[in-house]
Amino acid sequence: MRGTAAGQQDWERIDAVSAAMRSRTPDRLCAEAVELARQAAVEMVGPETVGAHLGVRAEADRVVTHTFECLDAAYRGWHWAVTVARAPRAKNVTLDEVVLLPGDDAVLAPQWVPWSERLRPGDMGPGDLLPTGADDLRLEPGWSGEDEPAPNSAMSEAAEEDVVLTDPHVQPAPARARIGAVAEELGLARPRVLSRLGLHLAAERWDSAFGPQTPMAQAAPANCDTCGFLIPIGGSLGQAFGVCGNEFGPADGQVVAFGYGCGGHSEAAVLPAPPTPSELILDETVVEPLTLHPDRTGGSVEPDAPAEELGHS
């Protein structure tokens, strides 16, 4: 029995090896069907884009793929692959498929990237919507389960169960609406707020754009933390950032770090006050004679001289 089992395994290995060798060796009839494969490619795309026969490759038993050069200028480095096959003990070769495949030096489109990874600051325009995922790590709930009302509170679920609605047309408010009403009453109407990660990412963006390491800040005479144009902001980021309110500054209306600075610092170069002119003094005690009729004998025209043509008379 052992010998029979071992012999059976040997025959199985031999059959597998022979099948593999047959699959690597193109079938003779399929390999000779070059014109059939060319005609199939020509009928599909036209004769102007099908070039010379490049080779033949065995795909499986009695399945062969012929490759032809692609002459289309838009697909440089690509080739036409025409697969043909025949049934066992059959002499007729039939067409399987015709496809266009890239080669080693083919020009391929870049790998597809989801829109959420392609989006960059400034890409949004009027009317665009930018959805945020429910599990966005930059956000966290505006309230947590730790803020549940006390069991004896009027807003607790136990108290709501004791309320009997006599009108069948009146439906109780959903839990989200009840929480939203309380949150809006307390000034916490936002369902989600920035998480610690979201705050950290925002701080990194602002610091890279208007931070102490920028060339403008390196050449500034002073930092923004001592500038009178700095508008403070609230929250934890208000300890390191503010909004520039200098209309002539390069960061007007932008969030700037306290270490940032520019030449428009309020105390960089304070202009002295312009001198005030002295008050006009009018002396009414001195009389100055003023001649109303000047002496006419001192002019350049002689009254007794003869008249001249085109001259003075």
Backbone bond lengths (Angstrom), bond angles and torsions (degrees), N, CA, C in turn:
res aa  C-N    CA-C-N  psi(-1)  N-CA   C-N-CA  omega(-1)  CA-C   N-CA-C  phi
1 M - - - 1.451 - - 1.518 111.38 -
2 R 1.341 114.05 -39.22 1.455 116.48 179.63 1.515 111.11 -63.91
3 G 1.341 115.09 -41.82 1.448 118.29 -179.75 1.513 111.48 -64.54
4 T 1.322 116.14 -38.11 1.453 119.20 179.47 1.532 111.27 -65.91
5 A 1.344 117.40 -42.79 1.460 120.80 178.85 1.520 111.14 -64.89
6 A 1.338 116.99 -42.64 1.466 119.72 179.89 1.514 110.52 -65.28
7 G 1.318 117.06 -39.92 1.451 119.69 178.79 1.523 112.25 -65.12
8 Q 1.343 115.39 -38.99 1.456 118.82 177.06 1.528 111.78 -61.92
9 Q 1.338 116.66 -40.50 1.475 120.00 177.96 1.523 111.30 -65.42
10 D 1.349 116.68 -37.66 1.466 119.49 178.24 1.522 110.95 -64.26
11 W 1.333 116.66 -42.33 1.458 118.96 178.79 1.529 111.26 -64.57
12 E 1.333 116.97 -37.05 1.467 119.87 178.34 1.517 111.14 -64.58
13 R 1.351 116.36 -40.66 1.471 118.52 177.87 1.517 111.00 -65.61
14 I 1.327 116.80 -38.96 1.467 119.98 179.31 1.517 110.58 -64.12
15 D 1.351 116.21 -42.60 1.463 119.08 178.24 1.522 111.59 -62.95
16 A 1.356 116.86 -38.95 1.466 119.52 179.80 1.515 111.11 -66.06
17 V 1.363 115.98 -40.76 1.459 119.16 179.26 1.516 111.06 -66.14
18 S 1.331 115.89 -42.31 1.462 118.64 179.82 1.527 111.42 -65.76
19 A 1.350 116.62 -37.77 1.456 119.19 177.39 1.518 111.27 -64.71
20 A 1.346 116.56 -40.44 1.462 119.64 177.94 1.515 111.34 -64.11
21 M 1.344 115.92 -40.13 1.462 118.59 179.10 1.519 110.70 -66.44
22 R 1.352 116.38 -38.44 1.456 118.75 178.54 1.536 111.21 -65.63
23 S 1.358 116.26 -36.02 1.459 119.20 -179.94 1.523 111.96 -69.18
24 R 1.342 116.70 -30.05 1.461 118.69 177.83 1.522 112.26 -80.37
25 T 1.322 118.01 -19.01 1.460 122.17 179.41 1.517 108.61 -97.80
26 P 1.329 119.44 118.78 1.470 120.64 -178.59 1.524 111.62 -61.05
27 D 1.305 115.19 141.73 1.456 120.42 175.15 1.520 109.70 -63.70
28 R 1.350 116.22 137.92 1.463 119.94 -172.54 1.518 111.59 -63.90
29 L 1.317 117.12 -47.55 1.454 119.37 -178.27 1.527 112.04 -66.84
30 C 1.323 116.44 -39.08 1.471 118.97 178.18 1.523 111.43 -69.35
31 A 1.337 117.14 -36.13 1.454 119.97 179.47 1.516 111.86 -68.97
32 E 1.321 117.74 -28.02 1.458 120.79 -179.72 1.531 112.39 -82.50
33 A 1.309 117.75 -8.52 1.471 120.85 -177.82 1.522 111.18 -84.82
34 V 1.329 117.76 52.23 1.463 122.20 -179.22 1.519 110.69 -69.74
35 E 1.342 117.25 -43.03 1.460 120.37 -177.71 1.525 111.35 -68.07
36 L 1.335 116.18 -34.59 1.459 118.88 176.56 1.525 110.76 -63.25
37 A 1.324 115.78 -42.80 1.458 119.46 179.13 1.522 111.64 -67.51
38 R 1.329 117.19 -39.89 1.469 119.85 179.33 1.524 110.58 -65.08
39 Q 1.322 116.75 -44.09 1.448 120.02 -179.53 1.530 111.25 -61.41
40 A 1.330 117.56 -36.49 1.459 120.51 177.94 1.526 110.92 -65.46
41 A 1.344 117.88 -41.15 1.459 120.85 178.64 1.515 111.11 -67.68
42 V 1.343 117.21 -39.05 1.467 120.94 -179.53 1.517 110.44 -66.31
43 E 1.325 117.07 -41.96 1.461 119.89 179.13 1.523 112.08 -64.81
44 M 1.312 117.26 -26.94 1.461 120.49 -177.02 1.521 112.15 -84.18
45 V 1.357 119.00 -42.80 1.467 121.69 -172.10 1.517 113.42 -121.70
46 G 1.327 119.25 -10.47 1.450 120.85 -179.25 1.516 111.93 102.36
47 P 1.318 118.01 153.67 1.479 120.44 -176.25 1.514 113.77 -72.75
48 E 1.338 118.36 -19.72 1.472 119.60 -175.52 1.520 113.12 -75.02
49 T 1.326 119.12 -13.10 1.468 120.94 -178.11 1.524 113.16 -111.97
50 V 1.323 118.60 -0.07 1.467 122.03 179.82 1.517 108.15 -105.28
51 G 1.341 116.72 119.86 1.447 122.17 -177.16 1.509 113.16 -101.54
52 A 1.318 114.56 -147.53 1.464 121.09 -175.35 1.521 111.06 -72.25
53 H 1.328 113.80 157.42 1.465 120.91 176.68 1.522 108.98 -74.86
54 L 1.339 116.41 125.10 1.464 121.16 -174.85 1.519 113.48 -95.70
55 G 1.308 118.25 -32.14 1.457 119.39 -178.96 1.506 111.20 169.30
56 V 1.339 114.07 -178.02 1.452 121.64 -178.98 1.523 107.86 -136.96
57 R 1.328 116.24 144.31 1.458 121.53 -177.82 1.525 109.30 -139.47
58 A 1.344 116.05 135.92 1.456 121.46 179.00 1.516 109.47 -83.53
59 E 1.319 115.70 126.47 1.459 121.22 177.95 1.526 111.37 -94.73
60 A 1.308 117.29 -38.69 1.464 123.93 178.86 1.518 107.57 -163.28
61 D 1.348 116.55 -169.22 1.460 119.71 177.99 1.521 109.39 -64.87
62 R 1.336 115.72 120.83 1.467 123.16 177.77 1.529 112.23 61.41
63 V 1.334 116.82 27.90 1.468 122.81 174.49 1.526 107.50 -129.23
64 V 1.334 116.75 119.98 1.465 122.20 -173.11 1.525 108.28 -133.64
65 T 1.342 115.37 144.08 1.467 121.75 177.52 1.520 109.48 -116.39
66 H 1.340 115.45 124.59 1.465 122.54 175.79 1.529 107.94 -98.63
67 T 1.316 116.55 138.28 1.462 121.29 178.85 1.522 109.67 -114.80
68 F 1.336 115.07 138.75 1.462 122.62 179.35 1.525 108.83 -128.18
69 E 1.310 115.49 148.63 1.456 121.19 179.46 1.520 110.75 -67.18
70 C 1.349 116.61 139.09 1.457 122.10 176.41 1.522 108.31 -95.55
71 L 1.339 116.47 121.10 1.463 122.02 -177.37 1.517 112.71 -94.28
72 D 1.322 118.48 2.07 1.457 121.08 179.18 1.532 108.91 -72.31
73 A 1.343 115.75 125.47 1.476 119.46 -177.28 1.522 112.29 -65.16
74 A 1.318 117.89 -23.57 1.459 120.49 179.92 1.519 112.47 -77.00
75 Y 1.327 117.50 -13.49 1.472 121.35 -178.07 1.520 109.65 -125.12
76 R 1.309 115.54 57.86 1.460 120.72 178.35 1.523 109.80 -67.68
77 G 1.332 115.50 129.72 1.458 120.85 -179.34 1.520 114.57 90.10
78 W 1.329 117.62 -1.42 1.457 121.35 177.72 1.530 109.27 -93.66
79 H 1.333 116.91 168.54 1.462 121.80 177.80 1.521 109.78 -148.33
80 W 1.338 114.84 154.83 1.463 121.20 176.74 1.519 108.86 -86.77
81 A 1.321 116.30 131.68 1.461 122.12 178.33 1.522 108.52 -116.44
82 V 1.335 115.54 116.89 1.467 122.12 -178.70 1.528 107.36 -115.27
83 T 1.304 115.87 118.93 1.464 121.75 -178.24 1.524 109.23 -101.96
84 V 1.333 115.19 130.09 1.467 122.18 177.69 1.527 108.49 -124.01
85 A 1.314 115.99 160.12 1.469 121.03 -178.58 1.520 108.90 -154.65
86 R 1.338 114.68 167.35 1.467 120.80 174.71 1.521 108.21 -145.43
87 A 1.294 115.57 152.25 1.459 121.46 178.90 1.524 110.60 -75.58
88 P 1.356 118.16 159.95 1.470 119.92 177.49 1.531 111.98 -59.05
89 R 1.327 115.48 135.74 1.466 124.70 178.73 1.531 112.07 61.62
90 A 1.347 116.84 16.71 1.468 120.53 176.06 1.525 109.37 -103.52
91 K 1.323 115.30 147.94 1.455 120.57 179.93 1.528 112.69 -101.00
92 N 1.312 118.23 -13.29 1.457 121.54 -179.51 1.523 109.92 -85.74
93 V 1.331 116.23 127.65 1.468 122.62 177.65 1.525 107.92 -95.14
94 T 1.310 116.56 131.90 1.467 122.01 -178.21 1.527 109.99 -115.57
95 L 1.326 114.40 159.05 1.464 120.99 -179.09 1.524 110.19 -84.39
96 D 1.316 116.22 138.10 1.465 121.32 178.30 1.528 111.02 -103.24
97 E 1.341 118.77 -62.22 1.457 121.24 179.99 1.522 109.71 -159.86
98 V 1.361 114.89 160.83 1.463 123.11 176.03 1.523 107.42 -129.48
99 V 1.339 116.16 121.13 1.462 120.94 -177.89 1.521 109.14 -136.12
100 L 1.344 115.12 160.30 1.468 123.17 175.65 1.517 107.78 -106.71
101 L 1.336 116.96 119.21 1.457 121.93 -175.06 1.527 110.32 -119.45
102 P 1.351 117.52 146.93 1.467 120.24 178.22 1.520 111.66 -80.20
103 G 1.328 114.96 148.04 1.449 121.14 174.61 1.516 112.16 -96.90
104 D 1.322 115.87 -168.37 1.468 120.41 -177.85 1.525 112.13 -67.56
105 D 1.332 118.23 -34.10 1.464 121.58 -179.09 1.521 112.12 -106.71
106 A 1.326 117.05 24.86 1.467 120.36 -179.00 1.521 110.38 -75.66
107 V 1.319 114.97 149.49 1.461 121.74 176.16 1.527 107.58 -86.91
108 L 1.332 116.80 114.63 1.458 121.98 -176.40 1.513 110.27 -111.81
109 A 1.310 115.36 153.63 1.464 120.76 175.67 1.526 109.42 -70.77
110 P 1.321 118.21 148.87 1.469 119.53 178.96 1.523 110.97 -63.81
111 Q 1.309 115.00 157.98 1.458 120.09 -179.71 1.524 110.59 -62.85
112 W 1.329 115.21 137.20 1.453 120.26 -177.26 1.521 110.50 -66.27
113 V 1.330 114.77 135.19 1.462 121.55 -179.93 1.526 107.69 -121.84
114 P 1.332 118.90 132.96 1.476 119.89 179.37 1.522 111.52 -58.85
115 W 1.333 115.09 153.44 1.462 120.06 -176.45 1.524 110.88 -62.11
116 S 1.339 116.92 -31.97 1.459 119.02 -178.44 1.520 111.84 -66.22
117 E 1.350 117.92 -24.25 1.456 121.65 177.86 1.523 112.04 -92.50
118 R 1.353 117.17 -19.92 1.467 120.43 178.42 1.524 112.44 -85.97
119 L 1.306 117.37 -18.89 1.464 120.71 -175.34 1.518 110.71 -65.77
120 R 1.331 115.68 135.81 1.452 122.40 179.60 1.521 109.29 -127.57
121 P 1.338 117.31 156.43 1.471 119.19 177.75 1.519 111.56 -57.68
122 G 1.321 115.86 133.88 1.451 121.81 -179.28 1.511 114.56 93.35
123 D 1.348 118.94 -2.61 1.462 121.16 -179.68 1.520 112.35 -76.54
124 M 1.300 118.89 -24.11 1.460 120.64 -176.92 1.520 110.59 -74.87
125 G 1.327 114.93 141.77 1.455 121.33 177.66 1.510 110.70 -124.76
126 P 1.336 117.74 -179.41 1.462 120.21 179.27 1.525 111.70 -60.09
127 G 1.321 116.23 130.27 1.461 121.52 179.73 1.504 114.84 89.21
128 D 1.327 119.49 -9.33 1.464 121.78 179.65 1.525 110.32 -75.97
129 L 1.328 115.35 145.58 1.458 122.21 176.99 1.517 109.07 -116.89
130 L 1.311 116.68 133.18 1.457 122.48 179.19 1.528 108.41 -117.27
131 P 1.337 117.68 96.56 1.475 118.78 -179.50 1.524 111.29 -72.28
132 T 1.312 115.47 149.14 1.462 122.46 176.16 1.516 108.05 -115.86
133 G 1.323 116.33 139.16 1.446 121.11 -178.88 1.514 111.96 -68.77
134 A 1.348 114.15 154.62 1.458 118.53 178.92 1.520 111.81 -66.25
135 D 1.337 117.10 -24.42 1.460 121.38 179.60 1.526 111.73 -107.31
136 D 1.319 117.50 28.94 1.465 121.18 178.62 1.521 109.31 -62.20
137 L 1.348 115.85 122.52 1.461 120.12 -176.59 1.514 112.68 -70.15
138 R 1.325 117.88 -15.18 1.457 119.98 179.33 1.517 112.56 -78.34
139 L 1.328 117.71 -11.54 1.452 122.17 -176.29 1.520 110.24 -122.64
140 E 1.304 114.72 156.65 1.458 122.01 175.55 1.524 107.59 -145.29
141 P 1.328 118.44 159.47 1.472 120.18 -177.53 1.522 112.14 -59.81
142 G 1.336 114.60 143.78 1.464 119.08 178.10 1.507 112.88 -70.07
143 W 1.323 117.77 -19.49 1.461 122.08 174.04 1.519 107.75 -140.26
144 S 1.305 117.67 157.83 1.458 122.79 -176.97 1.519 109.46 -123.33
145 G 1.334 115.00 174.18 1.453 119.74 179.20 1.508 113.50 -67.28
146 E 1.324 117.62 -15.94 1.460 120.18 178.67 1.519 112.26 -70.12
147 D 1.344 116.59 -13.99 1.456 119.96 -178.88 1.520 112.52 -96.11
148 E 1.341 117.67 21.26 1.457 120.56 179.28 1.526 109.96 -64.24
149 P 1.343 117.97 143.75 1.466 119.73 179.48 1.521 111.70 -69.19
150 A 1.290 115.24 158.55 1.467 121.08 179.82 1.525 110.20 -63.84
151 P 1.354 117.67 155.08 1.475 119.74 -178.28 1.517 113.21 -59.30
152 N 1.328 118.08 -33.10 1.458 120.24 -179.39 1.517 113.12 -91.63
153 S 1.351 116.59 10.80 1.454 119.88 -179.74 1.521 110.19 -79.62
154 A 1.332 115.00 155.57 1.459 119.35 179.28 1.518 112.03 -68.69
155 M 1.366 117.24 -17.64 1.449 120.90 -178.85 1.517 112.57 -96.54
156 S 1.336 118.61 1.16 1.456 121.26 -178.48 1.516 109.97 -74.05
157 E 1.344 115.28 158.53 1.451 119.91 -179.55 1.529 111.35 -68.02
158 A 1.334 117.72 -33.77 1.456 119.92 179.07 1.516 111.22 -63.20
159 A 1.346 115.16 -39.51 1.461 118.24 178.70 1.517 111.18 -68.36
160 E 1.330 117.21 -33.61 1.450 119.81 179.56 1.515 111.33 -70.18
161 E 1.356 116.98 -31.10 1.457 119.49 178.37 1.513 111.60 -67.96
162 D 1.331 117.63 -27.88 1.454 120.72 179.83 1.524 112.02 -75.23
163 V 1.316 117.36 -16.26 1.461 120.88 -179.25 1.519 108.71 -80.82
164 V 1.314 116.18 123.68 1.462 121.93 -179.28 1.521 108.34 -104.59
165 L 1.323 116.26 124.41 1.453 121.58 179.16 1.524 108.25 -91.31
166 T 1.329 116.07 114.72 1.459 120.86 -179.53 1.508 112.56 -78.91
167 D 1.324 116.80 -28.09 1.461 120.66 -179.81 1.525 109.13 -86.43
168 P 1.339 120.26 116.48 1.476 120.27 -178.53 1.514 113.20 -68.91
169 H 1.333 118.15 -16.92 1.459 120.74 -179.41 1.523 112.42 -83.39
170 V 1.299 118.57 -12.10 1.461 122.51 -179.93 1.521 108.45 -92.27
171 Q 1.306 116.35 121.28 1.450 121.78 179.51 1.527 109.61 -102.39
172 P 1.336 116.95 142.42 1.471 118.90 178.00 1.518 111.19 -66.90
173 A 1.316 115.22 148.51 1.460 120.03 -179.52 1.516 110.32 -68.39
174 P 1.330 118.78 142.23 1.471 120.43 177.89 1.522 111.07 -65.22
175 A 1.324 114.17 161.41 1.466 119.42 -176.37 1.527 111.15 -61.07
176 R 1.354 117.15 -38.52 1.474 119.58 -178.89 1.523 110.86 -64.95
177 A 1.347 117.16 -37.22 1.461 119.97 178.81 1.520 110.98 -68.22
178 R 1.334 117.06 -37.80 1.471 119.01 179.11 1.532 110.76 -65.92
179 I 1.336 115.87 -43.12 1.463 118.99 179.49 1.520 110.19 -65.99
180 G 1.371 116.40 -40.13 1.453 119.39 179.84 1.509 112.50 -63.41
181 A 1.336 116.99 -36.87 1.458 119.02 179.23 1.516 111.25 -65.95
182 V 1.321 117.09 -42.81 1.464 120.07 178.62 1.521 110.72 -66.21
183 A 1.347 116.93 -41.69 1.466 119.77 -179.74 1.518 111.29 -63.93
184 E 1.325 117.31 -39.77 1.464 119.50 178.50 1.522 111.03 -67.21
185 E 1.310 117.15 -34.09 1.457 120.33 177.78 1.526 111.24 -65.52
186 L 1.334 116.29 -33.54 1.464 121.05 -179.12 1.521 112.57 -91.52
187 G 1.326 117.57 2.91 1.459 119.47 -178.92 1.509 113.23 81.56
188 L 1.333 118.18 19.53 1.464 122.24 179.95 1.524 109.25 -118.61
189 A 1.324 116.14 52.12 1.454 120.38 -172.44 1.523 113.06 -76.10
190 R 1.335 120.01 -12.01 1.461 121.02 -178.61 1.521 110.43 -78.71
191 P 1.330 117.49 124.69 1.467 118.61 179.95 1.517 112.84 -63.20
192 R 1.351 117.04 -35.64 1.467 120.84 -179.63 1.520 109.47 -133.37
193 V 1.305 115.05 150.20 1.461 122.23 178.27 1.521 108.13 -130.10
194 L 1.319 115.60 170.96 1.460 120.09 179.37 1.525 110.74 -65.03
195 S 1.325 115.08 133.36 1.452 120.31 174.49 1.523 109.57 -81.62
196 R 1.326 115.63 179.67 1.465 119.23 177.66 1.522 110.68 -63.30
197 L 1.340 116.04 -37.19 1.467 119.29 176.85 1.516 110.66 -65.38
198 G 1.351 117.37 -43.57 1.457 119.78 178.82 1.512 112.76 -61.50
199 L 1.339 117.35 -40.27 1.461 120.51 176.74 1.524 111.24 -64.45
200 H 1.329 116.33 -39.99 1.462 119.95 -179.66 1.529 110.95 -65.64
201 L 1.337 117.53 -42.24 1.468 120.41 179.27 1.524 111.05 -65.68
202 A 1.342 117.49 -40.25 1.459 120.05 177.63 1.524 111.41 -63.16
203 A 1.329 116.23 -41.72 1.460 119.58 179.11 1.519 111.10 -63.97
204 E 1.320 117.98 -37.65 1.465 120.22 178.57 1.525 111.23 -65.57
205 R 1.336 117.60 -42.14 1.471 120.14 179.31 1.521 110.63 -63.54
206 W 1.308 117.30 -46.99 1.462 120.09 -177.65 1.528 111.19 -66.33
207 D 1.321 116.21 -37.67 1.458 118.68 -178.92 1.524 111.19 -69.97
208 S 1.338 117.66 -34.17 1.463 119.43 178.69 1.526 111.89 -72.11
209 A 1.344 117.34 -30.41 1.468 120.26 -179.05 1.525 111.89 -84.48
210 F 1.332 117.49 -45.94 1.463 122.00 -178.30 1.526 108.45 -135.07
211 G 1.329 114.43 68.17 1.451 121.24 -179.57 1.507 112.62 -122.47
212 P 1.302 118.22 -178.20 1.469 120.83 -176.45 1.517 114.29 -70.90
213 Q 1.345 118.69 -15.15 1.456 119.98 -178.21 1.524 113.43 -91.78
214 T 1.314 118.62 -0.55 1.458 121.28 179.64 1.525 110.62 -75.42
215 P 1.338 118.48 153.58 1.465 120.19 179.21 1.524 113.53 -59.16
216 M 1.317 118.12 -35.42 1.455 120.37 179.18 1.525 110.99 -63.58
217 A 1.324 116.74 -41.90 1.458 119.94 -179.74 1.521 111.63 -69.64
218 Q 1.341 117.13 -34.49 1.457 120.07 -179.90 1.522 111.98 -66.03
219 A 1.335 117.41 -29.78 1.463 121.00 -179.20 1.521 112.90 -98.12
220 A 1.332 118.21 3.05 1.465 120.93 -176.89 1.526 111.04 -77.46
221 P 1.316 117.77 148.70 1.476 120.09 178.87 1.514 113.18 -74.97
222 A 1.341 118.58 -21.23 1.467 121.70 -179.63 1.518 108.33 -158.18
223 N 1.346 115.89 168.80 1.457 121.75 -177.56 1.531 111.06 -93.51
224 C 1.356 113.79 167.02 1.461 119.47 -176.57 1.527 112.54 -71.72
225 D 1.323 118.56 -20.46 1.463 119.04 -177.53 1.520 112.32 -68.48
226 T 1.329 117.39 -14.74 1.466 120.72 177.02 1.519 112.35 -111.58
227 C 1.328 116.98 10.29 1.465 120.89 -176.58 1.521 109.39 -91.82
228 G 1.309 116.12 138.39 1.449 120.56 179.47 1.513 114.03 -75.11
229 F 1.337 118.37 -13.19 1.457 121.60 178.47 1.520 112.77 -86.53
230 L 1.319 118.42 -2.92 1.456 121.22 -178.74 1.526 109.92 -77.39
231 I 1.342 115.83 126.96 1.461 121.88 178.27 1.516 107.95 -100.86
232 P 1.300 120.15 120.24 1.468 121.09 -177.74 1.521 111.41 -71.12
233 I 1.321 116.11 153.64 1.458 123.01 176.03 1.521 108.53 -120.69
234 G 1.327 116.17 162.19 1.456 121.11 -179.03 1.515 111.70 -91.92
235 G 1.316 115.17 -178.38 1.455 120.75 179.14 1.509 112.80 79.66
236 S 1.341 114.67 -177.67 1.460 119.81 -178.58 1.520 112.37 -67.47
237 L 1.343 117.92 -29.83 1.465 119.65 178.99 1.520 112.18 -71.41
238 G 1.338 117.41 -15.31 1.455 119.69 177.29 1.509 113.80 -68.25
239 Q 1.332 117.95 -10.32 1.460 120.78 176.98 1.518 112.84 -79.13
240 A 1.342 117.31 -12.61 1.463 120.06 -178.23 1.515 113.59 -135.39
241 F 1.351 118.30 -6.74 1.456 120.27 -175.35 1.521 110.03 -137.01
242 G 1.318 114.96 159.39 1.451 123.39 175.19 1.512 109.16 -153.81
243 V 1.315 116.93 -179.13 1.466 122.62 -179.73 1.520 108.64 -111.25
244 C 1.339 115.93 132.10 1.459 120.70 179.10 1.521 109.29 -77.34
245 G 1.321 115.92 132.76 1.454 121.62 179.53 1.511 113.55 -116.73
246 N 1.333 117.62 19.15 1.457 121.34 179.40 1.523 108.48 -94.09
247 E 1.324 117.44 112.61 1.461 120.70 -176.48 1.516 112.66 -65.37
248 F 1.320 119.05 -21.17 1.455 121.61 179.40 1.525 112.13 -96.00
249 G 1.317 118.45 -3.05 1.450 121.79 -179.99 1.517 112.32 -82.41
250 P 1.325 118.67 159.27 1.471 121.25 -179.87 1.516 113.53 -72.35
251 A 1.336 118.75 -14.31 1.465 121.99 -177.19 1.517 111.64 -117.66
252 D 1.314 117.79 30.69 1.460 120.19 -178.63 1.526 110.31 -61.30
253 G 1.337 116.95 126.99 1.454 121.93 -179.02 1.507 114.71 78.88
254 Q 1.320 118.95 3.90 1.457 123.11 -179.11 1.528 110.41 -104.31
255 V 1.336 114.18 154.76 1.469 119.88 175.27 1.527 107.82 -79.57
256 V 1.320 116.59 123.16 1.463 122.06 -177.00 1.519 109.10 -121.06
257 A 1.323 115.06 149.72 1.455 120.51 175.31 1.522 109.75 -78.26
258 F 1.320 115.15 154.94 1.463 119.15 178.21 1.519 111.51 -61.15
259 G 1.334 117.15 -27.43 1.460 120.31 179.67 1.505 114.15 -82.34
260 Y 1.318 117.66 -5.25 1.461 121.11 177.92 1.529 109.79 -76.38
261 G 1.320 116.99 165.17 1.456 121.25 179.19 1.510 110.47 -170.34
262 C 1.312 115.92 162.42 1.458 121.89 177.57 1.525 108.33 -152.62
263 G 1.317 114.40 178.65 1.457 119.19 -179.44 1.505 114.14 -73.28
264 G 1.347 117.22 -7.91 1.451 119.74 178.62 1.513 113.88 -91.37
265 H 1.330 117.66 19.88 1.468 121.24 178.70 1.531 110.15 -58.05
266 S 1.310 115.01 138.91 1.467 118.92 -174.35 1.523 112.96 -63.77
267 E 1.322 117.56 -27.14 1.466 120.42 -177.77 1.518 112.57 -110.80
268 A 1.351 117.58 12.45 1.467 119.61 -176.97 1.519 111.13 -68.42
269 A 1.313 117.71 -47.55 1.472 121.61 -179.28 1.522 107.26 -146.00
270 V 1.306 116.12 95.62 1.459 121.88 -178.36 1.521 108.31 -85.15
271 L 1.323 116.55 120.56 1.469 120.84 -179.18 1.525 109.52 -74.79
272 P 1.333 117.42 136.38 1.468 118.67 176.09 1.520 110.84 -69.01
273 A 1.301 115.89 153.79 1.462 120.10 179.98 1.523 109.92 -65.94
274 P 1.322 118.79 137.78 1.479 120.65 -179.34 1.535 110.32 -65.38
275 P 1.337 117.87 145.45 1.470 120.08 -178.95 1.528 111.28 -65.08
276 T 1.324 115.52 141.00 1.458 121.47 -179.78 1.531 109.17 -87.97
277 P 1.335 119.00 124.87 1.475 119.80 -179.64 1.537 110.85 -66.08
278 S 1.352 114.76 148.45 1.468 119.78 -179.46 1.530 110.62 -68.28
279 E 1.304 115.25 155.87 1.451 120.98 -178.44 1.534 111.04 -71.94
280 L 1.307 116.22 141.18 1.459 121.17 -179.06 1.537 110.16 -68.89
281 I 1.343 114.77 128.67 1.475 120.54 -179.49 1.529 109.00 -105.62
282 L 1.295 116.30 124.48 1.468 122.06 178.83 1.537 109.03 -110.54
283 D 1.379 116.15 115.51 1.471 121.86 -179.50 1.530 108.62 -94.12
284 E 1.310 116.83 109.81 1.457 122.12 -178.72 1.535 113.18 -95.72
285 T 1.306 118.17 3.77 1.473 120.82 -176.95 1.523 112.54 -93.18
286 V 1.310 119.84 -14.69 1.460 122.52 -177.64 1.523 108.35 -103.89
287 V 1.382 115.07 134.03 1.460 121.56 179.68 1.520 108.08 -105.07
288 E 1.325 117.60 123.83 1.456 123.00 178.31 1.526 108.31 -111.04
289 P 1.358 117.67 121.60 1.475 119.66 -179.49 1.524 110.51 -68.11
290 L 1.303 115.95 142.46 1.462 122.58 -179.60 1.530 108.55 -130.02
291 T 1.327 118.45 120.21 1.458 123.66 -179.26 1.510 109.63 -79.53
292 L 1.341 115.57 122.30 1.461 119.59 -179.19 1.517 111.97 -84.92
293 H 1.385 118.68 -34.16 1.458 122.03 -179.82 1.517 107.83 -117.78
294 P 1.308 119.46 104.56 1.478 120.68 -179.28 1.528 110.98 -70.06
295 D 1.317 116.70 160.53 1.462 123.74 -179.64 1.522 109.69 -69.03
296 R 1.375 116.83 119.42 1.458 120.89 -178.13 1.530 113.24 -86.37
297 T 1.372 118.64 -8.70 1.473 120.87 -178.13 1.515 111.96 -79.30
298 G 1.266 117.52 -6.86 1.473 119.15 -177.59 1.501 113.22 -97.31
299 G 1.389 119.01 14.93 1.445 120.40 -177.83 1.517 112.52 -79.56
300 S 1.333 115.95 -178.76 1.471 121.80 -178.28 1.520 112.54 -90.61
301 V 1.347 118.68 -4.98 1.473 121.80 -178.81 1.525 108.13 -103.41
302 E 1.363 115.93 130.22 1.454 121.68 178.14 1.522 108.88 -89.12
303 P 1.314 117.96 121.53 1.485 118.80 -175.65 1.524 113.15 -68.43
304 D 1.341 120.57 -27.62 1.470 121.66 -177.23 1.528 113.41 -92.85
305 A 1.318 118.31 0.61 1.485 120.64 -176.49 1.517 109.60 -77.59
306 P 1.352 117.01 149.87 1.487 119.68 178.53 1.524 110.96 -66.77
307 A 1.336 113.08 151.50 1.466 118.62 179.99 1.511 111.05 -71.63
308 E 1.275 118.44 143.81 1.476 124.09 179.72 1.532 107.98 -117.76
309 E 1.315 113.28 151.99 1.466 118.89 -179.69 1.520 108.63 -70.34
310 L 1.290 114.36 134.34 1.488 122.63 -178.84 1.502 111.16 54.81
311 G 1.304 117.31 29.01 1.454 119.73 177.76 1.502 110.82 -123.08
312 H 1.301 115.82 -165.97 1.428 119.27 179.66 1.503 109.83 -80.08
313 S 1.308 117.76 147.56 1.467 122.22 178.73 1.503 109.16 -117.50
